[in-house]
């Protein structure tokens, strides 16, 4: 397995070196758009929402849309009216050179070369709770990620990518304030439009919700709890980030009984799978880490998370959110730190004890007044029209 992995890395390195030599000789196509979500993890997030909005507009009927996705054949991914190429393949680097427009949602590798006339829209992928980029203040010898790069190299990776952005989406005034320092980007390149991926929450129909439940094969009459924890900077192996599950789903079942089902959706960076036991069948549903989380919001009655930024988006649904932070002390002291005061600003209560959490869930203990204040601060652009605003700016004459 190691030999295969090294051979694959060597092949990708060789292709990327050839790309840097020849990309300038591939002519740009003004009507080709390349989409990438989470480094080719799948068809999801803000790029997906923008793409689907473009399909509705006759202005783009002559455009070529290309998605770069890892293992797309194995995953059996099909996207209407789009060409799918394998991420990090020769066709991928070809379209990276040919497409006039890049629509990506994550920090891209430093070796990517952008031509002067190419337009790079960085959508990013969340209003941050944890500090990002240059806003992470650490000791000189601190290292980051499983690659163990030094702080200086981490900062440089943000600088290289942000220097290429023509536009970067800001979902709210809060991000417009913090992104310039985090990404070392001038404010003029930020477009405060709201997040395209949140449009669906304002426009969803009951029939669409029913379809999602049927596709997931979950009961139609039970309340849905979405448990969506994030990754930890200091929990990883050579292959990727791991997650030590600190919940007792059997206890959840005892409290919640047959009135609820739980969707367990880990962060896309988490590589290890949780194997459910047979006695939890019909109660606990494991959702693949790479799956788009947006459709899950639409059928969720209650969100339980930790330090993930999912709560910023889910607030649009105006439904209860609970924060299970069992490792809060360690997280605050050892990792990146927060942008907001979690005790005052979160749209829900923090729990370090599982029993206290579950008791409040079944007793519907939740402060909607706090949620209202939160939405006024962070969701004022979530009106179902963010995708159109982005398209009008990037592909139109609006500035």
Beta strands, then each sheet from edge to edge (+ up, - down):
strand 1: 29-36
strand 2: 64-69
strand 3: 83-86
strand 4: 99-104
strand 5: 119-122
strand 6: 143-144
strand 7: 149-150
strand 8: 167-170
strand 9: 190-192
strand 10: 223-228
strand 11: 260-265
strand 12: 284-287
strand 13: 302-305
strand 14: 321-324
strand 15: 350-351
sheet 1: 3+ 2+ 1+ 4+ 5+ 8+ 9+
sheet 2: 6+ 7-
sheet 3: 12+ 11+ 10+ 13+ 14+ 15+
end
